[in-house]
Amino acid sequence: MYISMSRLRLPESHVADLLDAFKHRAGLVEDAEGFIDLEVWHSDRDPEEVVMVSRWETRDAFTQYMKSSDHQTSHNRISRALRLVIKLERLDHLHTYDVVAA
Amino acid sequence: MYISMSRLRLPESHVADLLDAFKHRAGLVEDAEGFIDLEVWHSDRDPEEVVMVSRWETRDAFTQYMKSSDHQTSHNRISRALRLVIKLERLDHLHTYDVVAA
């Protein structure tokens, strides 16, 4: 499994707008080949920090989606005002190990 | 949902030992009240970086487990040699937002 994790920083007053953008997203990623799920996490310690985690079957599935027009469409729906206040602090790409417990 | 995420740094030559410790773990966390799952991720960019992510129904479930003798037992099984080379770089506690797509 392949993980893309973006650590975002934005003013606390805009966190609700970001969540709103997610809730009203185009919903295109759900149909992408190899997409597993997407979660949005909010730091307990730092109210300006939001982590976006998407899980994919393979690295290829993720890179294909990133190059797709669906991704471009989804990204373009985010308002310019919101984009201006969001800072990508860190981007991680990781593979999962086969030691998952559930 | 509550997330505990530990970012670990260790020499690449010990990563296999760490995975081995996970694979042969006591398996106690699986029975903890409110435990959802545990994944281990390996950075694509930095071979010395391993991220351990556990998901819980609530923050309380996580803190109860951390205080339990089961957690102590599990932690004590990690060899001293391995503990000495693992550095906890960052520990995050986060809540999930209700915008999950799957």
N, CA and C atoms of all chains as a GROMACS GRO file, in nm:
protein
  612
    1MET      N    1   0.085  -0.119   0.000
    1MET     CA    2   0.000   0.000   0.000
    1MET      C    3   0.089   0.125   0.000
    2TYR      N    4   0.040   0.230  -0.062
    2TYR     CA    5   0.117   0.353  -0.078
    2TYR      C    6   0.041   0.467  -0.009
    3ILE      N    7   0.116   0.549   0.064
    3ILE     CA    8   0.055   0.657   0.143
    3ILE      C    9   0.108   0.792   0.097
    4SER      N   10   0.018   0.885   0.077
    4SER     CA   11   0.060   1.023   0.055
    4SER      C   12   0.008   1.105   0.173
    5MET      N   13   0.098   1.173   0.241
    5MET     CA   14   0.060   1.247   0.362
    5MET      C   15   0.106   1.392   0.349
    6SER      N   16   0.012   1.484   0.352
    6SER     CA   17   0.044   1.627   0.342
    6SER      C   18   0.016   1.693   0.476
    7ARG      N   19   0.116   1.760   0.527
    7ARG     CA   20   0.099   1.833   0.652
    7ARG      C   21   0.077   1.979   0.616
    8LEU      N   22  -0.042   2.029   0.646
    8LEU     CA   23  -0.078   2.166   0.608
    8LEU      C   24  -0.083   2.256   0.730
    9ARG      N   25  -0.050   2.383   0.706
    9ARG     CA   26  -0.061   2.483   0.812
    9ARG      C   27  -0.149   2.596   0.761
   10LEU      N   28  -0.247   2.630   0.841
   10LEU     CA   29  -0.335   2.741   0.802
   10LEU      C   30  -0.392   2.806   0.926
   11PRO      N   31  -0.434   2.932   0.915
   11PRO     CA   32  -0.491   2.999   1.032
   11PRO      C   33  -0.612   2.921   1.083
   12GLU      N   34  -0.625   2.911   1.213
   12GLU     CA   35  -0.733   2.833   1.271
   12GLU      C   36  -0.870   2.879   1.219
   13SER      N   37  -0.880   3.008   1.192
   13SER     CA   38  -1.008   3.063   1.145
   13SER      C   39  -1.047   3.010   1.007
   14HIS      N   40  -0.951   2.948   0.936
   14HIS     CA   41  -0.981   2.895   0.802
   14HIS      C   42  -0.998   2.744   0.800
   15VAL      N   43  -0.980   2.679   0.913
   15VAL     CA   44  -0.989   2.532   0.916
   15VAL      C   45  -1.129   2.487   0.873
   16ALA      N   46  -1.231   2.558   0.920
   16ALA     CA   47  -1.369   2.522   0.884
   16ALA      C   48  -1.390   2.533   0.733
   17ASP      N   49  -1.329   2.633   0.670
   17ASP     CA   50  -1.340   2.648   0.524
   17ASP      C   51  -1.276   2.531   0.451
   18LEU      N   52  -1.162   2.486   0.503
   18LEU     CA   53  -1.092   2.374   0.440
   18LEU      C   54  -1.178   2.247   0.450
   19LEU      N   55  -1.236   2.225   0.568
   19LEU     CA   56  -1.321   2.107   0.585
   19LEU      C   57  -1.442   2.115   0.494
   20ASP      N   58  -1.493   2.236   0.481
   20ASP     CA   59  -1.607   2.258   0.394
   20ASP      C   60  -1.571   2.224   0.249
   21ALA      N   61  -1.452   2.263   0.209
   21ALA     CA   62  -1.406   2.233   0.073
   21ALA      C   63  -1.396   2.081   0.054
   22PHE      N   64  -1.353   2.010   0.156
   22PHE     CA   65  -1.346   1.864   0.148
   22PHE      C   66  -1.486   1.803   0.139
   23LYS      N   67  -1.575   1.856   0.223
   23LYS     CA   68  -1.710   1.798   0.227
   23LYS      C   69  -1.783   1.819   0.095
   24HIS      N   70  -1.754   1.929   0.029
   24HIS     CA   71  -1.821   1.959  -0.098
   24HIS      C   72  -1.731   1.934  -0.217
   25ARG      N   73  -1.634   1.850  -0.198
   25ARG     CA   74  -1.540   1.822  -0.308
   25ARG      C   75  -1.611   1.752  -0.422
   26ALA      N   76  -1.544   1.752  -0.538
   26ALA     CA   77  -1.603   1.694  -0.658
   26ALA      C   78  -1.628   1.544  -0.641
   27GLY      N   79  -1.554   1.481  -0.552
   27GLY     CA   80  -1.576   1.338  -0.529
   27GLY      C   81  -1.519   1.252  -0.641
   28LEU      N   82  -1.419   1.305  -0.711
   28LEU     CA   83  -1.363   1.231  -0.825
   28LEU      C   84  -1.262   1.126  -0.780
   29VAL      N   85  -1.192   1.155  -0.669
   29VAL     CA   86  -1.085   1.063  -0.627
   29VAL      C   87  -1.142   0.924  -0.595
   30GLU      N   88  -1.265   0.921  -0.546
   30GLU     CA   89  -1.327   0.793  -0.510
   30GLU      C   90  -1.332   0.696  -0.629
   31ASP      N   91  -1.335   0.751  -0.749
   31ASP     CA   92  -1.344   0.664  -0.868
   31ASP      C   93  -1.207   0.634  -0.928
   32ALA      N   94  -1.102   0.691  -0.871
   32ALA     CA   95  -0.969   0.669  -0.928
   32ALA      C   96  -0.925   0.525  -0.906
   33GLU      N   97  -0.864   0.470  -1.009
   33GLU     CA   98  -0.810   0.333  -1.002
   33GLU      C   99  -0.708   0.322  -0.889
   34GLY      N  100  -0.727   0.226  -0.801
   34GLY     CA  101  -0.628   0.201  -0.697
   34GLY      C  102  -0.641   0.289  -0.573
   35PHE      N  103  -0.743   0.375  -0.572
   35PHE     CA  104  -0.765   0.460  -0.454
   35PHE      C  105  -0.826   0.376  -0.342
   36ILE      N  106  -0.776   0.391  -0.220
   36ILE     CA  107  -0.833   0.317  -0.106
   36ILE      C  108  -0.916   0.410  -0.017
   37ASP      N  109  -0.852   0.508   0.043
   37ASP     CA  110  -0.929   0.603   0.122
   37ASP      C  111  -0.853   0.732   0.149
   38LEU      N  112  -0.925   0.828   0.202
   38LEU     CA  113  -0.870   0.961   0.229
   38LEU      C  114  -0.921   1.002   0.366
   39GLU      N  115  -0.831   1.046   0.451
   39GLU     CA  116  -0.872   1.096   0.581
   39GLU      C  117  -0.810   1.233   0.606
   40VAL      N  118  -0.878   1.312   0.687
   40VAL     CA  119  -0.824   1.443   0.726
   40VAL      C  120  -0.814   1.443   0.877
   41TRP      N  121  -0.692   1.471   0.926
   41TRP     CA  122  -0.666   1.467   1.070
   41TRP      C  123  -0.634   1.608   1.119
   42HIS      N  124  -0.671   1.636   1.243
   42HIS     CA  125  -0.646   1.767   1.302
   42HIS      C  126  -0.563   1.748   1.428
   43SER      N  127  -0.453   1.816   1.435
   43SER     CA  128  -0.364   1.802   1.551
   43SER      C  129  -0.433   1.846   1.679
   44ASP      N  130  -0.411   1.768   1.786
   44ASP     CA  131  -0.464   1.806   1.917
   44ASP      C  132  -0.387   1.922   1.977
   45ARG      N  133  -0.260   1.926   1.943
   45ARG     CA  134  -0.169   2.019   2.010
   45ARG      C  135  -0.162   2.152   1.938
   46ASP      N  136  -0.177   2.146   1.806
   46ASP     CA  137  -0.156   2.264   1.724
   46ASP      C  138  -0.278   2.286   1.634
   47PRO      N  139  -0.365   2.379   1.673
   47PRO     CA  140  -0.492   2.398   1.600
   47PRO      C  141  -0.473   2.448   1.457
   48GLU      N  142  -0.351   2.490   1.422
   48GLU     CA  143  -0.327   2.537   1.284
   48GLU      C  144  -0.277   2.425   1.194
   49GLU      N  145  -0.271   2.305   1.246
   49GLU     CA  146  -0.214   2.195   1.169
   49GLU      C  147  -0.320   2.093   1.129
   50VAL      N  148  -0.324   2.065   1.000
   50VAL     CA  149  -0.417   1.966   0.945
   50VAL      C  150  -0.335   1.869   0.860
   51VAL      N  151  -0.362   1.741   0.876
   51VAL     CA  152  -0.289   1.640   0.801
   51VAL      C  153  -0.387   1.567   0.709
   52MET      N  154  -0.351   1.558   0.583
   52MET     CA  155  -0.436   1.492   0.483
   52MET      C  156  -0.364   1.364   0.442
   53VAL      N  157  -0.431   1.252   0.459
   53VAL     CA  158  -0.367   1.123   0.430
   53VAL      C  159  -0.450   1.047   0.328
   54SER      N  160  -0.390   1.012   0.215
   54SER     CA  161  -0.462   0.925   0.121
   54SER      C  162  -0.385   0.794   0.106
   55ARG      N  163  -0.460   0.686   0.093
   55ARG     CA  164  -0.399   0.554   0.080
   55ARG      C  165  -0.435   0.495  -0.056
   56TRP      N  166  -0.336   0.434  -0.116
   56TRP     CA  167  -0.347   0.382  -0.253
   56TRP      C  168  -0.293   0.240  -0.260
   57GLU      N  169  -0.343   0.164  -0.355
   57GLU     CA  170  -0.294   0.026  -0.366
   57GLU      C  171  -0.146   0.023  -0.405
   58THR      N  172  -0.108   0.113  -0.495
   58THR     CA  173   0.032   0.116  -0.542
   58THR      C  174   0.075   0.262  -0.562
   59ARG      N  175   0.204   0.281  -0.571
   59ARG     CA  176   0.258   0.413  -0.601
   59ARG      C  177   0.209   0.460  -0.738
   60ASP      N  178   0.205   0.368  -0.833
   60ASP     CA  179   0.160   0.401  -0.969
   60ASP      C  180   0.018   0.457  -0.970
   61ALA      N  181  -0.069   0.397  -0.893
   61ALA     CA  182  -0.208   0.442  -0.890
   61ALA      C  183  -0.212   0.588  -0.845
   62PHE      N  184  -0.132   0.620  -0.744
   62PHE     CA  185  -0.127   0.757  -0.694
   62PHE      C  186  -0.073   0.853  -0.800
   63THR      N  187   0.038   0.818  -0.863
   63THR     CA  188   0.099   0.911  -0.960
   63THR      C  189   0.008   0.928  -1.082
   64GLN      N  190  -0.060   0.822  -1.122
   64GLN     CA  191  -0.154   0.834  -1.233
   64GLN      C  192  -0.265   0.934  -1.199
   65TYR      N  193  -0.317   0.923  -1.077
   65TYR     CA  194  -0.423   1.015  -1.036
   65TYR      C  195  -0.373   1.158  -1.032
   66MET      N  196  -0.252   1.178  -0.981
   66MET     CA  197  -0.197   1.313  -0.970
   66MET      C  198  -0.182   1.378  -1.107
   67LYS      N  199  -0.161   1.296  -1.209
   67LYS     CA  200  -0.144   1.350  -1.345
   67LYS      C  201  -0.278   1.367  -1.417
   68SER      N  202  -0.384   1.318  -1.357
   68SER     CA  203  -0.513   1.313  -1.428
   68SER      C  204  -0.584   1.449  -1.429
   69SER      N  205  -0.674   1.463  -1.522
   69SER     CA  206  -0.753   1.586  -1.528
   69SER      C  207  -0.850   1.590  -1.410
   70ASP      N  208  -0.889   1.473  -1.358
   70ASP     CA  209  -0.978   1.470  -1.241
   70ASP      C  210  -0.911   1.539  -1.121
   71HIS      N  211  -0.781   1.513  -1.104
   71HIS     CA  212  -0.712   1.577  -0.993
   71HIS      C  213  -0.706   1.728  -1.015
   72GLN      N  214  -0.678   1.766  -1.136
   72GLN     CA  215  -0.672   1.909  -1.169
   72GLN      C  216  -0.807   1.976  -1.142
   73THR      N  217  -0.913   1.909  -1.185
   73THR     CA  218  -1.049   1.962  -1.163
   73THR      C  219  -1.076   1.979  -1.014
   74SER      N  220  -1.042   1.876  -0.937
   74SER     CA  221  -1.068   1.881  -0.792
   74SER      C  222  -0.989   1.994  -0.728
   75HIS      N  223  -0.863   2.005  -0.767
   75HIS     CA  224  -0.778   2.106  -0.707
   75HIS      C  225  -0.826   2.246  -0.741
   76ASN      N  226  -0.872   2.264  -0.863
   76ASN     CA  227  -0.917   2.396  -0.908
   76ASN      C  228  -1.042   2.444  -0.836
   77ARG      N  229  -1.114   2.351  -0.776
   77ARG     CA  230  -1.236   2.391  -0.704
   77ARG      C  231  -1.206   2.460  -0.572
   78ILE      N  232  -1.085   2.444  -0.522
   78ILE     CA  233  -1.049   2.511  -0.396
   78ILE      C  234  -1.039   2.661  -0.425
   79SER      N  235  -1.102   2.740  -0.341
   79SER     CA  236  -1.104   2.884  -0.369
   79SER      C  237  -0.964   2.942  -0.358
   80ARG      N  238  -0.940   3.047  -0.434
   80ARG     CA  239  -0.810   3.112  -0.434
   80ARG      C  240  -0.778   3.166  -0.294
   81ALA      N  241  -0.880   3.221  -0.228
   81ALA     CA  242  -0.861   3.277  -0.094
   81ALA      C  243  -0.810   3.170   0.002
   82LEU      N  244  -0.865   3.051  -0.011
   82LEU     CA  245  -0.823   2.943   0.078
   82LEU      C  246  -0.682   2.896   0.042
   83ARG      N  247  -0.657   2.884  -0.088
   83ARG     CA  248  -0.523   2.840  -0.130
   83ARG      C  249  -0.414   2.933  -0.079
   84LEU      N  250  -0.447   3.060  -0.075
   84LEU     CA  251  -0.347   3.160  -0.033
   84LEU      C  252  -0.306   3.147   0.113
   85VAL      N  253  -0.395   3.094   0.196
   85VAL     CA  254  -0.361   3.087   0.339
   85VAL      C  255  -0.310   2.949   0.382
   86ILE      N  256  -0.314   2.853   0.290
   86ILE     CA  257  -0.267   2.718   0.325
   86ILE      C  258  -0.120   2.702   0.286
   87LYS      N  259  -0.041   2.661   0.380
   87LYS     CA  260   0.100   2.636   0.353
   87LYS      C  261   0.125   2.485   0.365
   88LEU      N  262   0.184   2.427   0.263
   88LEU     CA  263   0.221   2.285   0.271
   88LEU      C  264   0.353   2.277   0.348
   89GLU      N  265   0.346   2.227   0.470
   89GLU     CA  266   0.466   2.225   0.553
   89GLU      C  267   0.556   2.106   0.524
   90ARG      N  268   0.491   1.998   0.489
   90ARG     CA  269   0.569   1.877   0.467
   90ARG      C  270   0.485   1.780   0.384
   91LEU      N  271   0.551   1.714   0.291
   91LEU     CA  272   0.483   1.614   0.209
   91LEU      C  273   0.561   1.485   0.223
   92ASP      N  274   0.492   1.380   0.262
   92ASP     CA  275   0.559   1.251   0.277
   92ASP      C  276   0.496   1.148   0.186
   93HIS      N  277   0.579   1.066   0.129
   93HIS     CA  278   0.530   0.949   0.056
   93HIS      C  279   0.591   0.827   0.121
   94LEU      N  280   0.505   0.733   0.153
   94LEU     CA  281   0.551   0.618   0.231
   94LEU      C  282   0.487   0.490   0.178
   95HIS      N  283   0.558   0.380   0.198
   95HIS     CA  284   0.501   0.249   0.171
   95HIS      C  285   0.463   0.185   0.304
   96THR      N  286   0.356   0.108   0.303
   96THR     CA  287   0.324   0.038   0.427
   96THR      C  288   0.400  -0.093   0.431
   97TYR      N  289   0.432  -0.134   0.552
   97TYR     CA  290   0.489  -0.266   0.575
   97TYR      C  291   0.376  -0.362   0.605
   98ASP      N  292   0.403  -0.484   0.582
   98ASP     CA  293   0.302  -0.585   0.602
   98ASP      C  294   0.298  -0.632   0.747
   99VAL      N  295   0.275  -0.538   0.838
   99VAL     CA  296   0.268  -0.574   0.981
   99VAL      C  297   0.144  -0.512   1.042
  100VAL      N  298   0.044  -0.491   0.959
  100VAL     CA  299  -0.078  -0.424   1.001
  100VAL      C  300  -0.156  -0.511   1.100
  101ALA      N  301  -0.201  -0.451   1.205
  101ALA     CA  302  -0.289  -0.521   1.300
  101ALA      C  303  -0.423  -0.452   1.298
  102ALA      N  304  -0.528  -0.527   1.290
  102ALA     CA  305  -0.662  -0.466   1.293
  102ALA      C  306  -0.759  -0.562   1.362
  103MET      N  307  -1.262   0.962   1.564
  103MET     CA  308  -1.150   0.869   1.568
  103MET      C  309  -1.024   0.944   1.615
  104TYR      N  310  -0.940   0.873   1.687
  104TYR     CA  311  -0.819   0.933   1.744
  104TYR      C  312  -0.697   0.862   1.686
  105ILE      N  313  -0.596   0.942   1.651
  105ILE     CA  314  -0.476   0.890   1.585
  105ILE      C  315  -0.353   0.918   1.671
  106SER      N  316  -0.271   0.819   1.689
  106SER     CA  317  -0.139   0.841   1.749
  106SER      C  318  -0.036   0.807   1.642
  107MET      N  319   0.050   0.903   1.612
  107MET     CA  320   0.148   0.885   1.504
  107MET      C  321   0.288   0.913   1.558
  108SER      N  322   0.374   0.812   1.553
  108SER     CA  323   0.513   0.828   1.600
  108SER      C  324   0.606   0.822   1.480
  109ARG      N  325   0.688   0.924   1.469
  109ARG     CA  326   0.787   0.927   1.362
  109ARG      C  327   0.921   0.884   1.422
  110LEU      N  328   0.970   0.769   1.378
  110LEU     CA  329   1.092   0.712   1.434
  110LEU      C  330   1.207   0.725   1.337
  111ARG      N  331   1.325   0.741   1.392
  111ARG     CA  332   1.447   0.743   1.311
  111ARG      C  333   1.540   0.635   1.363
  112LEU      N  334   1.590   0.553   1.274
  112LEU     CA  335   1.685   0.448   1.315
  112LEU      C  336   1.773   0.412   1.196
  113PRO      N  337   1.892   0.358   1.223
  113PRO     CA  338   1.980   0.322   1.112
  113PRO      C  339   1.910   0.221   1.020
  114GLU      N  340   1.929   0.238   0.891
  114GLU     CA  341   1.860   0.152   0.795
  114GLU      C  342   1.887   0.004   0.823
  115SER      N  343   2.007  -0.024   0.873
  115SER     CA  344   2.044  -0.163   0.900
  115SER      C  345   1.959  -0.225   1.011
  116HIS      N  346   1.887  -0.142   1.088
  116HIS     CA  347   1.803  -0.195   1.197
  116HIS      C  348   1.654  -0.197   1.163
  117VAL      N  349   1.619  -0.149   1.046
  117VAL     CA  350   1.477  -0.143   1.011
  117VAL      C  351   1.417  -0.284   1.010
  118ALA      N  352   1.490  -0.380   0.956
  118ALA     CA  353   1.441  -0.517   0.952
  118ALA      C  354   1.415  -0.572   1.093
  119ASP      N  355   1.503  -0.536   1.188
  119ASP     CA  356   1.484  -0.579   1.327
  119ASP      C  357   1.355  -0.521   1.386
  120LEU      N  358   1.330  -0.395   1.353
  120LEU     CA  359   1.210  -0.330   1.405
  120LEU      C  360   1.084  -0.398   1.350
  121LEU      N  361   1.087  -0.428   1.220
  121LEU     CA  362   0.972  -0.495   1.159
  121LEU      C  363   0.954  -0.633   1.220
  122ASP      N  364   1.064  -0.697   1.244
  122ASP     CA  365   1.061  -0.828   1.306
  122ASP      C  366   0.996  -0.821   1.445
  123ALA      N  367   1.032  -0.718   1.519
  123ALA     CA  368   0.973  -0.698   1.653
  123ALA      C  369   0.822  -0.679   1.641
  124PHE      N  370   0.778  -0.608   1.538
  124PHE     CA  371   0.634  -0.590   1.517
  124PHE      C  372   0.567  -0.722   1.481
  125LYS      N  373   0.633  -0.796   1.392
  125LYS     CA  374   0.570  -0.921   1.345
  125LYS      C  375   0.558  -1.022   1.458
  126HIS      N  376   0.652  -1.017   1.550
  126HIS     CA  377   0.650  -1.112   1.661
  126HIS      C  378   0.602  -1.047   1.791
  127ARG      N  379   0.528  -0.941   1.777
  127ARG     CA  380   0.482  -0.871   1.896
  127ARG      C  381   0.382  -0.959   1.974
  128ALA      N  382   0.360  -0.918   2.100
  128ALA     CA  383   0.273  -0.996   2.187
  128ALA      C  384   0.129  -1.002   2.133
  129GLY      N  385   0.091  -0.902   2.053
  129GLY     CA  386  -0.044  -0.904   1.996
  129GLY      C  387  -0.150  -0.865   2.096
  130LEU      N  388  -0.110  -0.788   2.195
  130LEU     CA  389  -0.205  -0.750   2.301
  130LEU      C  390  -0.293  -0.632   2.261
  131VAL      N  391  -0.236  -0.543   2.179
  131VAL     CA  392  -0.311  -0.422   2.143
  131VAL      C  393  -0.442  -0.457   2.070
  132GLU      N  394  -0.438  -0.566   1.995
  132GLU     CA  395  -0.558  -0.606   1.919
  132GLU      C  396  -0.680  -0.627   2.010
  133ASP      N  397  -0.654  -0.661   2.136
  133ASP     CA  398  -0.766  -0.686   2.228
  133ASP      C  399  -0.802  -0.562   2.309
  134ALA      N  400  -0.728  -0.453   2.291
  134ALA     CA  401  -0.756  -0.334   2.371
  134ALA      C  402  -0.890  -0.274   2.329
  135GLU      N  403  -0.964  -0.229   2.428
  135GLU     CA  404  -1.094  -0.164   2.407
  135GLU      C  405  -1.074  -0.039   2.319
  136GLY      N  406  -1.150  -0.029   2.210
  136GLY     CA  407  -1.145   0.092   2.128
  136GLY      C  408  -1.032   0.096   2.028
  137PHE      N  409  -0.952  -0.009   2.021
  137PHE     CA  410  -0.844  -0.015   1.921
  137PHE      C  411  -0.903  -0.042   1.783
  138ILE      N  412  -0.857   0.031   1.682
  138ILE     CA  413  -0.906   0.007   1.545
  138ILE      C  414  -0.798  -0.063   1.463
  139ASP      N  415  -0.687   0.002   1.441
  139ASP     CA  416  -0.580  -0.066   1.368
  139ASP      C  417  -0.445   0.001   1.388
  140LEU      N  418  -0.343  -0.067   1.341
  140LEU     CA  419  -0.204  -0.021   1.356
  140LEU      C  420  -0.135  -0.046   1.224
  141GLU      N  421  -0.068   0.056   1.172
  141GLU     CA  422   0.009   0.039   1.049
  141GLU      C  423   0.150   0.092   1.069
  142VAL      N  424   0.242   0.036   0.995
  142VAL     CA  425   0.380   0.083   0.997
  142VAL      C  426   0.416   0.125   0.855
  143TRP      N  427   0.460   0.250   0.842
  143TRP     CA  428   0.491   0.307   0.712
  143TRP      C  429   0.641   0.335   0.702
  144HIS      N  430   0.692   0.323   0.582
  144HIS     CA  431   0.834   0.347   0.560
  144HIS      C  432   0.850   0.456   0.455
  145SER      N  433   0.923   0.560   0.488
  145SER     CA  434   0.940   0.671   0.395
  145SER      C  435   1.009   0.626   0.267
  146ASP      N  436   0.960   0.677   0.154
  146ASP     CA  437   1.023   0.649   0.025
  146ASP      C  438   1.153   0.726   0.010
  147ARG      N  439   1.157   0.842   0.072
  147ARG     CA  440   1.267   0.936   0.049
  147ARG      C  441   1.380   0.914   0.149
  148ASP      N  442   1.342   0.874   0.268
  148ASP     CA  443   1.440   0.865   0.376
  148ASP      C  444   1.435   0.725   0.438
  149PRO      N  445   1.529   0.639   0.402
  149PRO     CA  446   1.523   0.499   0.447
  149PRO      C  447   1.542   0.481   0.597
  150GLU      N  448   1.579   0.588   0.666
  150GLU     CA  449   1.596   0.579   0.812
  150GLU      C  450   1.468   0.619   0.887
  151GLU      N  451   1.364   0.647   0.812
  151GLU     CA  452   1.243   0.697   0.876
  151GLU      C  453   1.129   0.596   0.869
  152VAL      N  454   1.072   0.568   0.984
  152VAL     CA  455   0.959   0.475   0.994
  152VAL      C  456   0.848   0.546   1.073
  153VAL      N  457   0.727   0.536   1.024
  153VAL     CA  458   0.614   0.601   1.091
  153VAL      C  459   0.517   0.493   1.139
  154MET      N  460   0.482   0.500   1.264
  154MET     CA  461   0.392   0.403   1.326
  154MET      C  462   0.260   0.477   1.354
  155VAL      N  463   0.152   0.426   1.301
  155VAL     CA  464   0.023   0.495   1.314
  155VAL      C  465  -0.079   0.401   1.378
  156SER      N  466  -0.135   0.439   1.491
  156SER     CA  467  -0.245   0.358   1.544
  156SER      C  468  -0.372   0.442   1.549
  157ARG      N  469  -0.483   0.376   1.521
  157ARG     CA  470  -0.612   0.445   1.520
  157ARG      C  471  -0.702   0.387   1.629
  158TRP      N  472  -0.772   0.476   1.695
  158TRP     CA  473  -0.853   0.442   1.812
  158TRP      C  474  -0.990   0.507   1.799
  159GLU      N  475  -1.088   0.446   1.864
  159GLU     CA  476  -1.223   0.504   1.856
  159GLU      C  477  -1.229   0.639   1.927
  160THR      N  478  -1.159   0.649   2.039
  160THR     CA  479  -1.160   0.773   2.116
  160THR      C  480  -1.021   0.797   2.176
  161ARG      N  481  -1.000   0.919   2.220
  161ARG     CA  482  -0.875   0.952   2.288
  161ARG      C  483  -0.863   0.871   2.417
  162ASP      N  484  -0.974   0.855   2.487
  162ASP     CA  485  -0.975   0.780   2.612
  162ASP      C  486  -0.928   0.636   2.593
  163ALA      N  487  -0.973   0.574   2.485
  163ALA     CA  488  -0.933   0.435   2.460
  163ALA      C  489  -0.781   0.427   2.448
  164PHE      N  490  -0.724   0.524   2.377
  164PHE     CA  491  -0.579   0.527   2.360
  164PHE      C  492  -0.507   0.547   2.493
  165THR      N  493  -0.551   0.645   2.571
  165THR     CA  494  -0.480   0.673   2.696
  165THR      C  495  -0.496   0.558   2.796
  166GLN      N  496  -0.611   0.493   2.796
  166GLN     CA  497  -0.630   0.376   2.882
  166GLN      C  498  -0.530   0.266   2.845
  167TYR      N  499  -0.516   0.242   2.715
  167TYR     CA  500  -0.422   0.138   2.672
  167TYR      C  501  -0.278   0.175   2.710
  168MET      N  502  -0.243   0.300   2.693
  168MET     CA  503  -0.106   0.343   2.724
  168MET      C  504  -0.073   0.323   2.872
  169LYS      N  505  -0.175   0.330   2.956
  169LYS     CA  506  -0.155   0.313   3.100
  169LYS      C  507  -0.160   0.165   3.142
  170SER      N  508  -0.198   0.079   3.050
  170SER     CA  509  -0.224  -0.061   3.087
  170SER      C  510  -0.096  -0.143   3.100
  171SER      N  511  -0.107  -0.253   3.170
  171SER     CA  512   0.008  -0.344   3.184
  171SER      C  513   0.033  -0.413   3.049
  172ASP      N  514  -0.071  -0.428   2.967
  172ASP     CA  515  -0.050  -0.488   2.834
  172ASP      C  516   0.046  -0.404   2.752
  173HIS      N  517   0.030  -0.272   2.758
  173HIS     CA  518   0.122  -0.186   2.683
  173HIS      C  519   0.264  -0.201   2.737
  174GLN      N  520   0.276  -0.205   2.869
  174GLN     CA  521   0.408  -0.219   2.930
  174GLN      C  522   0.473  -0.351   2.889
  175THR      N  523   0.394  -0.456   2.890
  175THR     CA  524   0.442  -0.588   2.849
  175THR      C  525   0.492  -0.584   2.705
  176SER      N  526   0.412  -0.526   2.617
  176SER     CA  527   0.448  -0.520   2.475
  176SER      C  528   0.577  -0.441   2.456
  177HIS      N  529   0.584  -0.328   2.525
  177HIS     CA  530   0.700  -0.241   2.509
  177HIS      C  531   0.826  -0.309   2.560
  178ASN      N  532   0.813  -0.382   2.670
  178ASN     CA  533   0.929  -0.448   2.729
  178ASN      C  534   0.987  -0.560   2.642
  179ARG      N  535   0.907  -0.608   2.548
  179ARG     CA  536   0.957  -0.715   2.461
  179ARG      C  537   1.056  -0.664   2.356
  180ILE      N  538   1.056  -0.533   2.334
  180ILE     CA  539   1.152  -0.478   2.237
  180ILE      C  540   1.292  -0.489   2.297
  181SER      N  541   1.386  -0.541   2.222
  181SER     CA  542   1.520  -0.562   2.278
  181SER      C  543   1.587  -0.429   2.312
  182ARG      N  544   1.672  -0.434   2.412
  182ARG     CA  545   1.741  -0.313   2.456
  182ARG      C  546   1.826  -0.258   2.342
  183ALA      N  547   1.890  -0.348   2.268
  183ALA     CA  548   1.976  -0.307   2.156
  183ALA      C  549   1.897  -0.225   2.054
  184LEU      N  550   1.775  -0.269   2.029
  184LEU     CA  551   1.691  -0.199   1.930
  184LEU      C  552   1.644  -0.065   1.988
  185ARG      N  553   1.604  -0.068   2.114
  185ARG     CA  554   1.557   0.057   2.175
  185ARG      C  555   1.664   0.165   2.171
  186LEU      N  556   1.789   0.122   2.188
  186LEU     CA  557   1.900   0.218   2.193
  186LEU      C  558   1.923   0.291   2.060
  187VAL      N  559   1.886   0.228   1.949
  187VAL     CA  560   1.914   0.291   1.819
  187VAL      C  561   1.792   0.364   1.761
  188ILE      N  562   1.676   0.349   1.827
  188ILE     CA  563   1.555   0.415   1.777
  188ILE      C  564   1.538   0.550   1.844
  189LYS      N  565   1.522   0.652   1.762
  189LYS     CA  566   1.498   0.786   1.817
  189LYS      C  567   1.355   0.827   1.779
  190LEU      N  568   1.278   0.870   1.878
  190LEU     CA  569   1.144   0.921   1.848
  190LEU      C  570   1.159   1.066   1.806
  191GLU      N  571   1.137   1.091   1.676
  191GLU     CA  572   1.161   1.226   1.624
  191GLU      C  573   1.044   1.319   1.648
  192ARG      N  574   0.927   1.259   1.642
  192ARG     CA  575   0.808   1.342   1.656
  192ARG      C  576   0.691   1.253   1.695
  193LEU      N  577   0.608   1.302   1.785
  193LEU     CA  578   0.489   1.227   1.825
  193LEU      C  579   0.371   1.319   1.803
  194ASP      N  580   0.274   1.270   1.726
  194ASP     CA  581   0.155   1.351   1.700
  194ASP      C  582   0.031   1.280   1.750
  195HIS      N  583  -0.058   1.357   1.806
  195HIS     CA  584  -0.190   1.305   1.839
  195HIS      C  585  -0.292   1.390   1.766
  196LEU      N  586  -0.379   1.322   1.695
  196LEU     CA  587  -0.471   1.395   1.608
  196LEU      C  588  -0.611   1.334   1.616
  197HIS      N  589  -0.710   1.417   1.589
  197HIS     CA  590  -0.846   1.368   1.574
  197HIS      C  591  -0.879   1.366   1.426
  198THR      N  592  -0.960   1.272   1.385
  198THR     CA  593  -1.001   1.273   1.245
  198THR      C  594  -1.124   1.361   1.230
  199TYR      N  595  -1.135   1.420   1.114
  199TYR     CA  596  -1.255   1.493   1.078
  199TYR      C  597  -1.347   1.400   1.002
  200ASP      N  598  -1.469   1.431   1.004
  200ASP     CA  599  -1.569   1.347   0.941
  200ASP      C  600  -1.580   1.378   0.791
  201VAL      N  601  -1.470   1.367   0.720
  201VAL     CA  602  -1.472   1.393   0.576
  201VAL      C  603  -1.403   1.278   0.503
  202VAL      N  604  -1.409   1.162   0.565
  202VAL     CA  605  -1.340   1.046   0.512
  202VAL      C  606  -1.406   0.998   0.382
  203ALA      N  607  -1.324   0.969   0.285
  203ALA     CA  608  -1.373   0.912   0.159
  203ALA      C  609  -1.312   0.774   0.145
  204ALA      N  610  -1.393   0.677   0.113
  204ALA     CA  611  -1.339   0.542   0.092
  204ALA      C  612  -1.421   0.471  -0.015
   0.00000   0.00000   0.00000
